[in-house]
């Protein structure tokens, strides 16, 4: 098994690595879409809202809406 490449230790190395900075909202949207695409549960441990809150929350996050919980 190979070890992962070393992490950047300076901002210059981070920029040179091709890292793309995203907002928290974009990161949540990206992670939600990946979970839905992979068929994994994006809300483990959240019970009782599968037919009510979760679909509306997913639509709002995918659409890029601001959500206040």
C-alpha positions as a printed Julia matrix, in Angstrom:
69×3 Matrix{Float64}:
   0.0    0.0    0.0
   1.38   3.4   -0.93
   1.3    6.39   1.36
  -0.71   9.44   0.3
   1.18  12.37  -1.2
   2.42  14.93   1.33
   0.01  17.71   2.19
   0.92  21.26   1.16
   2.6   23.16   3.98
   2.36  26.68   2.53
  -0.3   28.67   0.72
   1.9   28.72  -2.36
   2.12  24.92  -2.38
  -1.64  24.7   -1.9
  -2.3   26.96  -4.88
   0.25  25.09  -6.99
  -1.44  21.78  -6.16
  -4.57  22.85  -8.05
  -6.77  23.04  -4.96
 -10.1   24.75  -5.69
 -11.53  26.81  -2.86
 -15.29  26.37  -2.39
 -17.76  27.93   0.01
 -19.3   25.79   2.74
 -22.61  25.88   0.85
 -20.93  24.6   -2.33
 -19.09  21.9   -0.36
 -22.35  20.69   1.24
 -24.06  20.63  -2.17
 -21.15  18.71  -3.7
 -21.13  16.15  -0.86
 -24.92  15.71  -1.04
 -24.83  15.13  -4.79
 -21.99  12.61  -4.38
 -23.9   10.71  -1.69
 -27.06  10.61  -3.79
 -25.08   9.5   -6.86
 -23.34   6.73  -4.88
 -26.58   5.57  -3.29
 -25.34   6.18   0.26
 -27.45   7.76   2.99
 -26.48  11.46   3.21
 -28.29  11.73   6.57
 -27.19   8.76   8.72
 -28.91   8.79  12.09
 -31.66  11.2   11.03
 -34.84   9.21  11.59
 -38.5   10.04  11.07
 -38.11  12.78   8.45
 -37.47  10.68   5.32
 -40.8   11.59   3.69
 -41.22  15.16   4.91
 -38.21  17.31   5.75
 -35.38  15.45   4.0
 -36.72  15.74   0.41
 -37.36  19.46   0.84
 -33.95  20.03   2.42
 -32.22  18.1   -0.37
 -34.01  20.11  -3.06
 -33.1   23.38  -1.35
 -29.42  22.43  -0.99
 -29.16  21.18  -4.58
 -30.78  24.39  -5.85
 -28.29  26.48  -3.86
 -30.86  28.08  -1.57
 -29.84  29.54   1.77
 -31.16  27.3    4.55
 -31.71  28.42   8.12
 -32.19  25.56  10.58
